[in-house]
Structure formats: structure tokens, C-alpha cells
Amino acid sequence: MASRGYIAVTSVHILALIFQVVGFVTPYWQYGEYDKYFGLFRECTLAGDSYNCSNVDLGTSQGWVKATVSLEGLTILVQVLALLALIAYQCRNESRFHAAVAVVLLTVAGVIGLSGVTVYGYEADTTQAQIYWSFALEVVASVLNLIVAVFLTVIAFQQTGYVPINE
């Protein structure tokens, strides 16, 4: 039976994965003047009472946008692999190997995700548009990955006798 710690860690990781995917695909990385929203894949402009949205051509996008898309997409892939490792950890009687793999993958996902938002935050023009909630979701997801990695380390190695409890 799964421990409460494992369930909590897995739940927070799934929440981080959802945040990562939602932040990645939504067009709310920046909110600009004249009611314009920007995302990695779409731009939306207010026209009367509704928004007209168009797809961003990544082929003609600047290099930093392509880098952000690549880094954040890779983060999602690594998060999925970490989720599989978490499931394997539980299915294989809390195997230290699977816990270690999950910790490494979660740490890598956190670092890559933070790298992606750092590139975007550094390069994006914030004179006419401010950073918006999709960007914030990406930051939160990346930080949650790192937090989950720390807690999984404590949970997994405490149960296997590597972390002293009362010393």
C-alpha cells in the first residue's frame, strides 16, 4: 500500500505536470498594451468584443522563442518520465533505484524548466507587455519539481534506512 508521503509527492508532481502543460500551450505568457496576449504558439488581439487569435510561425520566430519552446517542451517530456519512475517506485516495492531515477528526472525537469523561463524572461520585450500568468505557471511548475525531488529523496531513503530519523 502506498504511503501518505508517496501519495502527496505524486499528487504534487501531477499538479506540476498539469501546470507545465497548461502554461506551455496557453497564449498568456505576456499581456501587452491594447489588450494583446502573447504565448509561445498563439497571439490574441482584442477586436471589438472578442479576441482574434493567430498561430505563431515558429519557423520565423526569434531564436530565444525557439529555445524557450524547446526547453519547456523537454521539461514536459522529462516530467512524464519522472511520473513513470514514481509509478515504478511504488510498483516495485519502493525500489531505491526507481526513487533515485525519479529524483534525478525531477531535478532535471526543474532546472530545464527554470532555464526556459529565464531565457524568455530575459529576452522578452517588457516595455510594452508584461509577463503574465502562463509564464508564472511555468515557474511554479519548475519549482514544484525541485521541491518534489527533495521530498521524494527524504521519503524514499528514510524508508530504506539511509536517512536517520532520530539522530
CNS distance restraints for C-alpha pairs under 8 A (distance, minus, plus):
assign (resid   2 and name CA) (resid   6 and name CA) 6.29 0.50 0.50
assign (resid   2 and name CA) (resid   7 and name CA) 6.61 0.50 0.50
assign (resid   2 and name CA) (resid  90 and name CA) 6.81 0.50 0.50
assign (resid   3 and name CA) (resid   7 and name CA) 6.33 0.50 0.50
assign (resid   4 and name CA) (resid   8 and name CA) 6.06 0.50 0.50
assign (resid   5 and name CA) (resid   9 and name CA) 6.05 0.50 0.50
assign (resid   5 and name CA) (resid 155 and name CA) 6.54 0.50 0.50
assign (resid   6 and name CA) (resid  10 and name CA) 6.02 0.50 0.50
assign (resid   6 and name CA) (resid 152 and name CA) 7.43 0.50 0.50
assign (resid   6 and name CA) (resid 155 and name CA) 7.29 0.50 0.50
assign (resid   7 and name CA) (resid  11 and name CA) 5.97 0.50 0.50
assign (resid   8 and name CA) (resid  12 and name CA) 6.15 0.50 0.50
assign (resid   9 and name CA) (resid  13 and name CA) 6.13 0.50 0.50
assign (resid   9 and name CA) (resid 148 and name CA) 5.81 0.50 0.50
assign (resid   9 and name CA) (resid 151 and name CA) 7.02 0.50 0.50
assign (resid   9 and name CA) (resid 152 and name CA) 6.54 0.50 0.50
assign (resid  10 and name CA) (resid  14 and name CA) 6.15 0.50 0.50
assign (resid  10 and name CA) (resid  83 and name CA) 7.52 0.50 0.50
assign (resid  10 and name CA) (resid  86 and name CA) 7.02 0.50 0.50
assign (resid  11 and name CA) (resid  15 and name CA) 6.21 0.50 0.50
assign (resid  12 and name CA) (resid  16 and name CA) 6.14 0.50 0.50
assign (resid  12 and name CA) (resid 144 and name CA) 7.28 0.50 0.50
assign (resid  12 and name CA) (resid 148 and name CA) 7.06 0.50 0.50
assign (resid  13 and name CA) (resid  17 and name CA) 6.18 0.50 0.50
assign (resid  13 and name CA) (resid  83 and name CA) 7.43 0.50 0.50
assign (resid  13 and name CA) (resid 144 and name CA) 7.14 0.50 0.50
assign (resid  13 and name CA) (resid 145 and name CA) 6.49 0.50 0.50
assign (resid  13 and name CA) (resid 148 and name CA) 6.54 0.50 0.50
assign (resid  14 and name CA) (resid  18 and name CA) 6.21 0.50 0.50
assign (resid  14 and name CA) (resid  83 and name CA) 7.63 0.50 0.50
assign (resid  15 and name CA) (resid  19 and name CA) 6.18 0.50 0.50
assign (resid  15 and name CA) (resid 141 and name CA) 7.87 0.50 0.50
assign (resid  16 and name CA) (resid  20 and name CA) 6.04 0.50 0.50
assign (resid  16 and name CA) (resid 140 and name CA) 7.49 0.50 0.50
assign (resid  16 and name CA) (resid 141 and name CA) 4.43 0.50 0.50
assign (resid  16 and name CA) (resid 142 and name CA) 7.33 0.50 0.50
assign (resid  16 and name CA) (resid 144 and name CA) 6.01 0.50 0.50
assign (resid  16 and name CA) (resid 145 and name CA) 6.66 0.50 0.50
assign (resid  17 and name CA) (resid  21 and name CA) 6.22 0.50 0.50
assign (resid  17 and name CA) (resid  76 and name CA) 6.88 0.50 0.50
assign (resid  17 and name CA) (resid  79 and name CA) 6.47 0.50 0.50
assign (resid  17 and name CA) (resid  80 and name CA) 7.67 0.50 0.50
assign (resid  17 and name CA) (resid 141 and name CA) 6.81 0.50 0.50
assign (resid  18 and name CA) (resid  22 and name CA) 6.07 0.50 0.50
assign (resid  19 and name CA) (resid  23 and name CA) 5.87 0.50 0.50
assign (resid  19 and name CA) (resid 137 and name CA) 5.54 0.50 0.50
assign (resid  19 and name CA) (resid 138 and name CA) 6.63 0.50 0.50
assign (resid  19 and name CA) (resid 140 and name CA) 7.65 0.50 0.50
assign (resid  19 and name CA) (resid 141 and name CA) 5.68 0.50 0.50
assign (resid  20 and name CA) (resid  24 and name CA) 5.96 0.50 0.50
assign (resid  20 and name CA) (resid  72 and name CA) 7.92 0.50 0.50
assign (resid  20 and name CA) (resid  76 and name CA) 6.70 0.50 0.50
assign (resid  20 and name CA) (resid 137 and name CA) 6.54 0.50 0.50
assign (resid  20 and name CA) (resid 138 and name CA) 5.31 0.50 0.50
assign (resid  20 and name CA) (resid 141 and name CA) 5.54 0.50 0.50
assign (resid  20 and name CA) (resid 142 and name CA) 7.75 0.50 0.50
assign (resid  21 and name CA) (resid  25 and name CA) 6.31 0.50 0.50
assign (resid  21 and name CA) (resid  76 and name CA) 6.92 0.50 0.50
assign (resid  22 and name CA) (resid  26 and name CA) 6.03 0.50 0.50
assign (resid  22 and name CA) (resid 134 and name CA) 7.32 0.50 0.50
assign (resid  22 and name CA) (resid 137 and name CA) 7.73 0.50 0.50
assign (resid  23 and name CA) (resid  28 and name CA) 7.85 0.50 0.50
assign (resid  23 and name CA) (resid  29 and name CA) 7.77 0.50 0.50
assign (resid  23 and name CA) (resid 133 and name CA) 7.72 0.50 0.50
assign (resid  23 and name CA) (resid 134 and name CA) 4.21 0.50 0.50
assign (resid  23 and name CA) (resid 135 and name CA) 6.34 0.50 0.50
assign (resid  23 and name CA) (resid 136 and name CA) 7.78 0.50 0.50
assign (resid  23 and name CA) (resid 137 and name CA) 5.36 0.50 0.50
assign (resid  23 and name CA) (resid 138 and name CA) 5.58 0.50 0.50
assign (resid  24 and name CA) (resid  40 and name CA) 7.22 0.50 0.50
assign (resid  24 and name CA) (resid  69 and name CA) 7.99 0.50 0.50
assign (resid  24 and name CA) (resid  72 and name CA) 6.90 0.50 0.50
assign (resid  24 and name CA) (resid  73 and name CA) 7.67 0.50 0.50
assign (resid  24 and name CA) (resid 134 and name CA) 7.03 0.50 0.50
assign (resid  24 and name CA) (resid 138 and name CA) 7.17 0.50 0.50
assign (resid  25 and name CA) (resid  39 and name CA) 7.55 0.50 0.50
assign (resid  25 and name CA) (resid  40 and name CA) 7.18 0.50 0.50
assign (resid  25 and name CA) (resid  41 and name CA) 6.90 0.50 0.50
assign (resid  26 and name CA) (resid  39 and name CA) 6.23 0.50 0.50
assign (resid  26 and name CA) (resid  40 and name CA) 7.82 0.50 0.50
assign (resid  26 and name CA) (resid  41 and name CA) 7.83 0.50 0.50
assign (resid  26 and name CA) (resid  42 and name CA) 7.71 0.50 0.50
assign (resid  26 and name CA) (resid 134 and name CA) 6.46 0.50 0.50
assign (resid  27 and name CA) (resid  37 and name CA) 6.20 0.50 0.50
assign (resid  27 and name CA) (resid  38 and name CA) 5.19 0.50 0.50
assign (resid  27 and name CA) (resid  39 and name CA) 3.59 0.50 0.50
assign (resid  27 and name CA) (resid  40 and name CA) 6.64 0.50 0.50
assign (resid  27 and name CA) (resid  41 and name CA) 6.81 0.50 0.50
assign (resid  27 and name CA) (resid  42 and name CA) 5.36 0.50 0.50
assign (resid  27 and name CA) (resid  43 and name CA) 6.23 0.50 0.50
assign (resid  27 and name CA) (resid  44 and name CA) 7.30 0.50 0.50
assign (resid  27 and name CA) (resid 134 and name CA) 7.33 0.50 0.50
assign (resid  28 and name CA) (resid  37 and name CA) 5.63 0.50 0.50
assign (resid  28 and name CA) (resid  38 and name CA) 5.58 0.50 0.50
assign (resid  28 and name CA) (resid  39 and name CA) 5.26 0.50 0.50
assign (resid  28 and name CA) (resid 132 and name CA) 5.77 0.50 0.50
assign (resid  28 and name CA) (resid 133 and name CA) 6.10 0.50 0.50
assign (resid  28 and name CA) (resid 134 and name CA) 5.04 0.50 0.50
assign (resid  28 and name CA) (resid 135 and name CA) 7.30 0.50 0.50
assign (resid  29 and name CA) (resid  37 and name CA) 7.40 0.50 0.50
assign (resid  29 and name CA) (resid  38 and name CA) 5.70 0.50 0.50
assign (resid  29 and name CA) (resid  39 and name CA) 4.91 0.50 0.50
assign (resid  29 and name CA) (resid  40 and name CA) 7.36 0.50 0.50
assign (resid  29 and name CA) (resid 131 and name CA) 5.90 0.50 0.50
assign (resid  29 and name CA) (resid 132 and name CA) 4.96 0.50 0.50
assign (resid  29 and name CA) (resid 133 and name CA) 6.30 0.50 0.50
assign (resid  29 and name CA) (resid 134 and name CA) 4.79 0.50 0.50
assign (resid  29 and name CA) (resid 135 and name CA) 4.77 0.50 0.50
assign (resid  29 and name CA) (resid 136 and name CA) 7.99 0.50 0.50
assign (resid  30 and name CA) (resid  37 and name CA) 5.76 0.50 0.50
assign (resid  30 and name CA) (resid  38 and name CA) 5.04 0.50 0.50
assign (resid  30 and name CA) (resid  39 and name CA) 6.72 0.50 0.50
assign (resid  30 and name CA) (resid 129 and name CA) 5.91 0.50 0.50
assign (resid  30 and name CA) (resid 130 and name CA) 5.33 0.50 0.50
assign (resid  30 and name CA) (resid 131 and name CA) 4.45 0.50 0.50
assign (resid  30 and name CA) (resid 132 and name CA) 4.66 0.50 0.50
assign (resid  30 and name CA) (resid 133 and name CA) 7.80 0.50 0.50
assign (resid  30 and name CA) (resid 134 and name CA) 7.94 0.50 0.50
assign (resid  30 and name CA) (resid 135 and name CA) 7.59 0.50 0.50
assign (resid  31 and name CA) (resid  35 and name CA) 7.01 0.50 0.50
assign (resid  31 and name CA) (resid  36 and name CA) 5.82 0.50 0.50
assign (resid  31 and name CA) (resid  37 and name CA) 4.61 0.50 0.50
assign (resid  31 and name CA) (resid  38 and name CA) 6.38 0.50 0.50
assign (resid  31 and name CA) (resid 129 and name CA) 5.25 0.50 0.50
assign (resid  31 and name CA) (resid 130 and name CA) 5.40 0.50 0.50
assign (resid  31 and name CA) (resid 131 and name CA) 6.51 0.50 0.50
assign (resid  31 and name CA) (resid 132 and name CA) 5.87 0.50 0.50
assign (resid  32 and name CA) (resid  36 and name CA) 4.90 0.50 0.50
assign (resid  32 and name CA) (resid  37 and name CA) 6.04 0.50 0.50
assign (resid  32 and name CA) (resid  38 and name CA) 7.63 0.50 0.50
assign (resid  32 and name CA) (resid 128 and name CA) 5.73 0.50 0.50
assign (resid  32 and name CA) (resid 129 and name CA) 3.69 0.50 0.50
assign (resid  32 and name CA) (resid 130 and name CA) 6.23 0.50 0.50
assign (resid  33 and name CA) (resid 128 and name CA) 5.96 0.50 0.50
assign (resid  33 and name CA) (resid 129 and name CA) 6.14 0.50 0.50
assign (resid  34 and name CA) (resid  45 and name CA) 7.74 0.50 0.50
assign (resid  34 and name CA) (resid  46 and name CA) 7.39 0.50 0.50
assign (resid  35 and name CA) (resid  45 and name CA) 6.14 0.50 0.50
assign (resid  35 and name CA) (resid  46 and name CA) 5.56 0.50 0.50
assign (resid  36 and name CA) (resid  43 and name CA) 7.33 0.50 0.50
assign (resid  36 and name CA) (resid  44 and name CA) 5.65 0.50 0.50
assign (resid  36 and name CA) (resid  45 and name CA) 4.41 0.50 0.50
assign (resid  36 and name CA) (resid  46 and name CA) 6.31 0.50 0.50
assign (resid  37 and name CA) (resid  43 and name CA) 5.68 0.50 0.50
assign (resid  37 and name CA) (resid  44 and name CA) 5.04 0.50 0.50
assign (resid  37 and name CA) (resid  45 and name CA) 6.43 0.50 0.50
assign (resid  38 and name CA) (resid  42 and name CA) 6.35 0.50 0.50
assign (resid  38 and name CA) (resid  43 and name CA) 4.60 0.50 0.50
assign (resid  38 and name CA) (resid  44 and name CA) 6.53 0.50 0.50
assign (resid  39 and name CA) (resid  43 and name CA) 6.00 0.50 0.50
assign (resid  39 and name CA) (resid 134 and name CA) 7.99 0.50 0.50
assign (resid  40 and name CA) (resid  56 and name CA) 7.20 0.50 0.50
assign (resid  40 and name CA) (resid  65 and name CA) 7.05 0.50 0.50
assign (resid  40 and name CA) (resid  69 and name CA) 6.72 0.50 0.50
assign (resid  41 and name CA) (resid  55 and name CA) 5.75 0.50 0.50
assign (resid  41 and name CA) (resid  56 and name CA) 4.94 0.50 0.50
assign (resid  41 and name CA) (resid  57 and name CA) 7.61 0.50 0.50
assign (resid  41 and name CA) (resid  58 and name CA) 7.56 0.50 0.50
assign (resid  42 and name CA) (resid  53 and name CA) 6.53 0.50 0.50
assign (resid  42 and name CA) (resid  54 and name CA) 5.58 0.50 0.50
assign (resid  42 and name CA) (resid  55 and name CA) 4.43 0.50 0.50
assign (resid  42 and name CA) (resid  56 and name CA) 5.12 0.50 0.50
assign (resid  43 and name CA) (resid  53 and name CA) 5.48 0.50 0.50
assign (resid  43 and name CA) (resid  54 and name CA) 5.51 0.50 0.50
assign (resid  43 and name CA) (resid  55 and name CA) 6.48 0.50 0.50
assign (resid  43 and name CA) (resid  56 and name CA) 6.72 0.50 0.50
assign (resid  44 and name CA) (resid  51 and name CA) 5.86 0.50 0.50
assign (resid  44 and name CA) (resid  52 and name CA) 5.41 0.50 0.50
assign (resid  44 and name CA) (resid  53 and name CA) 4.05 0.50 0.50
assign (resid  44 and name CA) (resid  54 and name CA) 6.47 0.50 0.50
assign (resid  45 and name CA) (resid  51 and name CA) 5.28 0.50 0.50
assign (resid  45 and name CA) (resid  52 and name CA) 5.36 0.50 0.50
assign (resid  45 and name CA) (resid  53 and name CA) 6.41 0.50 0.50
assign (resid  46 and name CA) (resid  50 and name CA) 5.81 0.50 0.50
assign (resid  46 and name CA) (resid  51 and name CA) 4.33 0.50 0.50
assign (resid  46 and name CA) (resid  52 and name CA) 6.31 0.50 0.50
assign (resid  47 and name CA) (resid  51 and name CA) 5.60 0.50 0.50
assign (resid  47 and name CA) (resid  52 and name CA) 6.39 0.50 0.50
assign (resid  56 and name CA) (resid  61 and name CA) 7.67 0.50 0.50
assign (resid  57 and name CA) (resid  61 and name CA) 6.33 0.50 0.50
assign (resid  58 and name CA) (resid  65 and name CA) 7.89 0.50 0.50
assign (resid  58 and name CA) (resid  66 and name CA) 6.73 0.50 0.50
assign (resid  61 and name CA) (resid  65 and name CA) 6.27 0.50 0.50
assign (resid  61 and name CA) (resid  66 and name CA) 6.74 0.50 0.50
assign (resid  62 and name CA) (resid  66 and name CA) 6.63 0.50 0.50
assign (resid  63 and name CA) (resid  67 and name CA) 6.10 0.50 0.50
assign (resid  64 and name CA) (resid  68 and name CA) 6.10 0.50 0.50
assign (resid  64 and name CA) (resid 119 and name CA) 6.59 0.50 0.50
assign (resid  64 and name CA) (resid 120 and name CA) 6.84 0.50 0.50
assign (resid  64 and name CA) (resid 123 and name CA) 6.90 0.50 0.50
assign (resid  65 and name CA) (resid  69 and name CA) 6.20 0.50 0.50
assign (resid  65 and name CA) (resid 120 and name CA) 6.94 0.50 0.50
assign (resid  66 and name CA) (resid  70 and name CA) 6.08 0.50 0.50
assign (resid  67 and name CA) (resid  71 and name CA) 6.03 0.50 0.50
assign (resid  67 and name CA) (resid 116 and name CA) 7.15 0.50 0.50
assign (resid  67 and name CA) (resid 119 and name CA) 7.65 0.50 0.50
assign (resid  68 and name CA) (resid  72 and name CA) 5.98 0.50 0.50
assign (resid  68 and name CA) (resid 116 and name CA) 4.70 0.50 0.50
assign (resid  68 and name CA) (resid 117 and name CA) 6.87 0.50 0.50
assign (resid  68 and name CA) (resid 119 and name CA) 6.43 0.50 0.50
assign (resid  68 and name CA) (resid 120 and name CA) 6.17 0.50 0.50
assign (resid  69 and name CA) (resid  73 and name CA) 5.86 0.50 0.50
assign (resid  69 and name CA) (resid 116 and name CA) 7.60 0.50 0.50
assign (resid  70 and name CA) (resid  74 and name CA) 6.00 0.50 0.50
assign (resid  71 and name CA) (resid  75 and name CA) 6.13 0.50 0.50
assign (resid  71 and name CA) (resid 112 and name CA) 6.03 0.50 0.50
assign (resid  71 and name CA) (resid 113 and name CA) 6.44 0.50 0.50
assign (resid  71 and name CA) (resid 115 and name CA) 7.21 0.50 0.50
assign (resid  71 and name CA) (resid 116 and name CA) 5.15 0.50 0.50
assign (resid  72 and name CA) (resid  76 and name CA) 6.48 0.50 0.50
assign (resid  72 and name CA) (resid 112 and name CA) 7.22 0.50 0.50
assign (resid  72 and name CA) (resid 113 and name CA) 5.58 0.50 0.50
assign (resid  72 and name CA) (resid 116 and name CA) 5.81 0.50 0.50
assign (resid  73 and name CA) (resid  77 and name CA) 6.53 0.50 0.50
assign (resid  74 and name CA) (resid  78 and name CA) 6.20 0.50 0.50
assign (resid  74 and name CA) (resid 109 and name CA) 7.94 0.50 0.50
assign (resid  74 and name CA) (resid 112 and name CA) 7.62 0.50 0.50
assign (resid  75 and name CA) (resid  79 and name CA) 6.07 0.50 0.50
assign (resid  75 and name CA) (resid 108 and name CA) 7.96 0.50 0.50
assign (resid  75 and name CA) (resid 109 and name CA) 4.91 0.50 0.50
assign (resid  75 and name CA) (resid 110 and name CA) 7.53 0.50 0.50
assign (resid  75 and name CA) (resid 112 and name CA) 5.98 0.50 0.50
assign (resid  75 and name CA) (resid 113 and name CA) 5.57 0.50 0.50
assign (resid  76 and name CA) (resid  80 and name CA) 6.27 0.50 0.50
assign (resid  76 and name CA) (resid 109 and name CA) 7.54 0.50 0.50
assign (resid  77 and name CA) (resid  81 and name CA) 6.40 0.50 0.50
assign (resid  78 and name CA) (resid  82 and name CA) 6.12 0.50 0.50
assign (resid  78 and name CA) (resid 105 and name CA) 6.15 0.50 0.50
assign (resid  78 and name CA) (resid 106 and name CA) 7.45 0.50 0.50
assign (resid  78 and name CA) (resid 108 and name CA) 7.46 0.50 0.50
assign (resid  78 and name CA) (resid 109 and name CA) 5.67 0.50 0.50
assign (resid  79 and name CA) (resid  83 and name CA) 6.19 0.50 0.50
assign (resid  79 and name CA) (resid 105 and name CA) 7.01 0.50 0.50
assign (resid  79 and name CA) (resid 106 and name CA) 6.51 0.50 0.50
assign (resid  79 and name CA) (resid 109 and name CA) 6.03 0.50 0.50
assign (resid  80 and name CA) (resid  84 and name CA) 6.36 0.50 0.50
assign (resid  81 and name CA) (resid  85 and name CA) 6.27 0.50 0.50
assign (resid  81 and name CA) (resid 102 and name CA) 7.93 0.50 0.50
assign (resid  81 and name CA) (resid 105 and name CA) 7.19 0.50 0.50
assign (resid  82 and name CA) (resid  86 and name CA) 6.15 0.50 0.50
assign (resid  82 and name CA) (resid 101 and name CA) 7.45 0.50 0.50
assign (resid  82 and name CA) (resid 102 and name CA) 4.83 0.50 0.50
assign (resid  82 and name CA) (resid 103 and name CA) 7.70 0.50 0.50
assign (resid  82 and name CA) (resid 105 and name CA) 5.32 0.50 0.50
assign (resid  82 and name CA) (resid 106 and name CA) 5.99 0.50 0.50
assign (resid  83 and name CA) (resid  87 and name CA) 6.24 0.50 0.50
assign (resid  83 and name CA) (resid 102 and name CA) 7.36 0.50 0.50
assign (resid  84 and name CA) (resid  88 and name CA) 6.13 0.50 0.50
assign (resid  85 and name CA) (resid  89 and name CA) 5.98 0.50 0.50
assign (resid  85 and name CA) (resid  98 and name CA) 5.57 0.50 0.50
assign (resid  85 and name CA) (resid  99 and name CA) 7.06 0.50 0.50
assign (resid  85 and name CA) (resid 101 and name CA) 6.47 0.50 0.50
assign (resid  85 and name CA) (resid 102 and name CA) 5.14 0.50 0.50
assign (resid  86 and name CA) (resid  90 and name CA) 6.53 0.50 0.50
assign (resid  86 and name CA) (resid  98 and name CA) 6.92 0.50 0.50
assign (resid  86 and name CA) (resid  99 and name CA) 6.73 0.50 0.50
assign (resid  86 and name CA) (resid 102 and name CA) 5.91 0.50 0.50
assign (resid  87 and name CA) (resid  91 and name CA) 6.15 0.50 0.50
assign (resid  88 and name CA) (resid  92 and name CA) 5.75 0.50 0.50
assign (resid  88 and name CA) (resid  95 and name CA) 8.00 0.50 0.50
assign (resid  88 and name CA) (resid  98 and name CA) 6.31 0.50 0.50
assign (resid  89 and name CA) (resid  93 and name CA) 6.69 0.50 0.50
assign (resid  89 and name CA) (resid  94 and name CA) 4.78 0.50 0.50
assign (resid  89 and name CA) (resid  95 and name CA) 5.28 0.50 0.50
assign (resid  89 and name CA) (resid  96 and name CA) 7.45 0.50 0.50
assign (resid  89 and name CA) (resid  97 and name CA) 7.84 0.50 0.50
assign (resid  89 and name CA) (resid  98 and name CA) 4.84 0.50 0.50
assign (resid  89 and name CA) (resid  99 and name CA) 5.71 0.50 0.50
assign (resid  90 and name CA) (resid  94 and name CA) 4.95 0.50 0.50
assign (resid  90 and name CA) (resid  95 and name CA) 7.42 0.50 0.50
assign (resid  94 and name CA) (resid  98 and name CA) 7.62 0.50 0.50
assign (resid  94 and name CA) (resid  99 and name CA) 7.35 0.50 0.50
assign (resid  94 and name CA) (resid 156 and name CA) 7.16 0.50 0.50
assign (resid  95 and name CA) (resid  99 and name CA) 6.36 0.50 0.50
assign (resid  96 and name CA) (resid 100 and name CA) 6.04 0.50 0.50
assign (resid  96 and name CA) (resid 156 and name CA) 6.71 0.50 0.50
assign (resid  96 and name CA) (resid 157 and name CA) 7.23 0.50 0.50
assign (resid  96 and name CA) (resid 160 and name CA) 7.54 0.50 0.50
assign (resid  97 and name CA) (resid 101 and name CA) 6.23 0.50 0.50
assign (resid  98 and name CA) (resid 102 and name CA) 6.09 0.50 0.50
assign (resid  99 and name CA) (resid 103 and name CA) 6.13 0.50 0.50
assign (resid  99 and name CA) (resid 152 and name CA) 7.22 0.50 0.50
assign (resid  99 and name CA) (resid 153 and name CA) 7.33 0.50 0.50
assign (resid  99 and name CA) (resid 156 and name CA) 6.26 0.50 0.50
assign (resid 100 and name CA) (resid 104 and name CA) 6.19 0.50 0.50
assign (resid 100 and name CA) (resid 153 and name CA) 7.56 0.50 0.50
assign (resid 101 and name CA) (resid 105 and name CA) 6.12 0.50 0.50
assign (resid 102 and name CA) (resid 106 and name CA) 5.95 0.50 0.50
assign (resid 102 and name CA) (resid 149 and name CA) 7.50 0.50 0.50
assign (resid 103 and name CA) (resid 107 and name CA) 6.10 0.50 0.50
assign (resid 103 and name CA) (resid 149 and name CA) 4.78 0.50 0.50
assign (resid 103 and name CA) (resid 150 and name CA) 7.54 0.50 0.50
assign (resid 103 and name CA) (resid 152 and name CA) 6.73 0.50 0.50
assign (resid 103 and name CA) (resid 153 and name CA) 6.62 0.50 0.50
assign (resid 104 and name CA) (resid 108 and name CA) 6.11 0.50 0.50
assign (resid 104 and name CA) (resid 149 and name CA) 7.56 0.50 0.50
assign (resid 105 and name CA) (resid 109 and name CA) 6.02 0.50 0.50
assign (resid 106 and name CA) (resid 110 and name CA) 6.15 0.50 0.50
assign (resid 106 and name CA) (resid 145 and name CA) 5.31 0.50 0.50
assign (resid 106 and name CA) (resid 146 and name CA) 6.29 0.50 0.50
assign (resid 106 and name CA) (resid 148 and name CA) 7.25 0.50 0.50
assign (resid 106 and name CA) (resid 149 and name CA) 5.55 0.50 0.50
assign (resid 107 and name CA) (resid 111 and name CA) 6.22 0.50 0.50
assign (resid 107 and name CA) (resid 145 and name CA) 6.56 0.50 0.50
assign (resid 107 and name CA) (resid 146 and name CA) 5.39 0.50 0.50
assign (resid 107 and name CA) (resid 149 and name CA) 6.08 0.50 0.50
assign (resid 108 and name CA) (resid 112 and name CA) 6.00 0.50 0.50
assign (resid 109 and name CA) (resid 113 and name CA) 5.87 0.50 0.50
assign (resid 109 and name CA) (resid 142 and name CA) 6.81 0.50 0.50
assign (resid 109 and name CA) (resid 145 and name CA) 6.65 0.50 0.50
assign (resid 110 and name CA) (resid 114 and name CA) 6.10 0.50 0.50
assign (resid 110 and name CA) (resid 141 and name CA) 7.72 0.50 0.50
assign (resid 110 and name CA) (resid 142 and name CA) 4.27 0.50 0.50
assign (resid 110 and name CA) (resid 143 and name CA) 6.09 0.50 0.50
assign (resid 110 and name CA) (resid 144 and name CA) 7.59 0.50 0.50
assign (resid 110 and name CA) (resid 145 and name CA) 5.14 0.50 0.50
assign (resid 110 and name CA) (resid 146 and name CA) 5.38 0.50 0.50
assign (resid 111 and name CA) (resid 115 and name CA) 6.09 0.50 0.50
assign (resid 111 and name CA) (resid 142 and name CA) 7.15 0.50 0.50
assign (resid 111 and name CA) (resid 146 and name CA) 7.97 0.50 0.50
assign (resid 112 and name CA) (resid 116 and name CA) 6.27 0.50 0.50
assign (resid 113 and name CA) (resid 117 and name CA) 6.48 0.50 0.50
assign (resid 113 and name CA) (resid 138 and name CA) 7.03 0.50 0.50
assign (resid 113 and name CA) (resid 139 and name CA) 7.31 0.50 0.50
assign (resid 113 and name CA) (resid 141 and name CA) 7.95 0.50 0.50
assign (resid 113 and name CA) (resid 142 and name CA) 5.29 0.50 0.50
assign (resid 114 and name CA) (resid 118 and name CA) 5.97 0.50 0.50
assign (resid 114 and name CA) (resid 138 and name CA) 7.92 0.50 0.50
assign (resid 114 and name CA) (resid 139 and name CA) 6.38 0.50 0.50
assign (resid 114 and name CA) (resid 142 and name CA) 5.93 0.50 0.50
assign (resid 114 and name CA) (resid 143 and name CA) 7.79 0.50 0.50
assign (resid 115 and name CA) (resid 119 and name CA) 6.23 0.50 0.50
assign (resid 116 and name CA) (resid 120 and name CA) 6.35 0.50 0.50
assign (resid 117 and name CA) (resid 121 and name CA) 5.81 0.50 0.50
assign (resid 117 and name CA) (resid 135 and name CA) 7.04 0.50 0.50
assign (resid 117 and name CA) (resid 138 and name CA) 7.07 0.50 0.50
assign (resid 117 and name CA) (resid 139 and name CA) 6.75 0.50 0.50
assign (resid 118 and name CA) (resid 122 and name CA) 5.94 0.50 0.50
assign (resid 119 and name CA) (resid 123 and name CA) 6.08 0.50 0.50
assign (resid 120 and name CA) (resid 124 and name CA) 5.56 0.50 0.50
assign (resid 121 and name CA) (resid 131 and name CA) 7.73 0.50 0.50
assign (resid 125 and name CA) (resid 129 and name CA) 6.70 0.50 0.50
assign (resid 126 and name CA) (resid 130 and name CA) 5.26 0.50 0.50
assign (resid 126 and name CA) (resid 131 and name CA) 7.17 0.50 0.50
assign (resid 131 and name CA) (resid 135 and name CA) 6.59 0.50 0.50
assign (resid 131 and name CA) (resid 136 and name CA) 7.94 0.50 0.50
assign (resid 132 and name CA) (resid 136 and name CA) 6.62 0.50 0.50
assign (resid 133 and name CA) (resid 137 and name CA) 6.15 0.50 0.50
assign (resid 134 and name CA) (resid 138 and name CA) 6.48 0.50 0.50
assign (resid 135 and name CA) (resid 139 and name CA) 6.50 0.50 0.50
assign (resid 136 and name CA) (resid 140 and name CA) 6.17 0.50 0.50
assign (resid 137 and name CA) (resid 141 and name CA) 5.99 0.50 0.50
assign (resid 138 and name CA) (resid 142 and name CA) 6.19 0.50 0.50
assign (resid 139 and name CA) (resid 143 and name CA) 6.26 0.50 0.50
assign (resid 140 and name CA) (resid 144 and name CA) 6.04 0.50 0.50
assign (resid 141 and name CA) (resid 145 and name CA) 6.27 0.50 0.50
assign (resid 142 and name CA) (resid 146 and name CA) 6.66 0.50 0.50
assign (resid 143 and name CA) (resid 147 and name CA) 6.31 0.50 0.50
assign (resid 144 and name CA) (resid 148 and name CA) 5.99 0.50 0.50
assign (resid 145 and name CA) (resid 149 and name CA) 6.20 0.50 0.50
assign (resid 146 and name CA) (resid 150 and name CA) 6.45 0.50 0.50
assign (resid 147 and name CA) (resid 151 and name CA) 6.33 0.50 0.50
assign (resid 148 and name CA) (resid 152 and name CA) 5.87 0.50 0.50
assign (resid 149 and name CA) (resid 153 and name CA) 6.15 0.50 0.50
assign (resid 150 and name CA) (resid 154 and name CA) 6.50 0.50 0.50
assign (resid 151 and name CA) (resid 155 and name CA) 6.10 0.50 0.50
assign (resid 152 and name CA) (resid 156 and name CA) 5.75 0.50 0.50
assign (resid 153 and name CA) (resid 157 and name CA) 5.95 0.50 0.50
assign (resid 154 and name CA) (resid 158 and name CA) 5.63 0.50 0.50
assign (resid 154 and name CA) (resid 163 and name CA) 7.13 0.50 0.50
assign (resid 155 and name CA) (resid 159 and name CA) 6.24 0.50 0.50
assign (resid 156 and name CA) (resid 160 and name CA) 6.52 0.50 0.50
assign (resid 157 and name CA) (resid 161 and name CA) 6.07 0.50 0.50
assign (resid 157 and name CA) (resid 162 and name CA) 5.00 0.50 0.50
assign (resid 157 and name CA) (resid 163 and name CA) 5.81 0.50 0.50
assign (resid 158 and name CA) (resid 162 and name CA) 5.66 0.50 0.50
assign (resid 158 and name CA) (resid 163 and name CA) 4.69 0.50 0.50
assign (resid 158 and name CA) (resid 164 and name CA) 6.95 0.50 0.50
assign (resid 158 and name CA) (resid 165 and name CA) 7.28 0.50 0.50
